[in-house]
Amino acid sequence: MNEPATSTDGESCAKRVRVVFANRTIADSSQTRLIWEHPYYPQYYFPVGDLNADVLVETDHTTVDPVRGTATHYTVRVGDREAINAAWRYRDAPDEAVRDRIRFDWAAMDRWYEEGEEVFVHARNPYSRIDVLESDRHVQVEIDGVTVADSVRPRLLIETRLPTRYYLPHHDVRFDLLTATETTTRCPYKGEASYWTARVGDVDHHDIVWSYPNPLLEVAKVTGLMCFYNEKVDLVVDGRRLPRPDSRFG
């Protein structure tokens, strides 16, 4: 599957995309462009005509991007709420497809929707794919030489550009070594995850295992299963010790 490198003009998006701030829809478009500012996922760039322009207040703040040039920034203001410099436009970008478009700071907005579904963290990458496969492989998880999980009924989650993840049933995990934490994370493809710390000997391995109690429908087969970071534990699959992957989660 080919994935674009960091690109200037990107590609058109078939989805209707909406941005909500202070309970008001400030952008609503079926003509956004997906712009890859780095290889992992794109950003949405909205046509100026598909925005509620009255919520944008131009500021004197500018930033420079080596590909797109100088950006003019805007504060997003609705009533008594504002997000300072949270929108910007590259009026003189080399690519005409970008010049008349606005990009929003994802985290500064309240909610994002693709069609009728809320999306979290960042725009979904149309070149990413996730498969969840039932397996009868023998998977053992070791931390500091101690076996903390042992299963012959894993489910393998295979995601573009990421290591294969091994999701294991509760009964195959040593919960006597785990303590639930307050940590949660969100994934635009899987939903909201809860975390546990593993204590092995006198060492706490913080947030080393996670689970999706109510995942998105596309990955429902991992509901409630436990997954350890390949990058931080030793995985033995069918008797073969796997090398720890080098990823941004290491």
Secondary structure, 3 states (H helix, E strand, C coil): CCCCCCCCCCEECCCCEEEEECCEEEEEECCCEEECCCCCCCEEEEEHHHECHHHEEEEEEEEEECCCEEEEEEEEEECCEEEEEEEEECCCCCCHHHHCEEEECHHHCCEEEECCEEECCCCCCCCCCEEEEECCCCEEEEECCEEEEEECCCEEEEECCCCCEEEECHHHECHHHEEEEEEEEEECCCEEEEEEEEEECCEEEEEEEEEECCCCHHHHHHECCEEECCCCCEEEECCEECCCCCCCCC
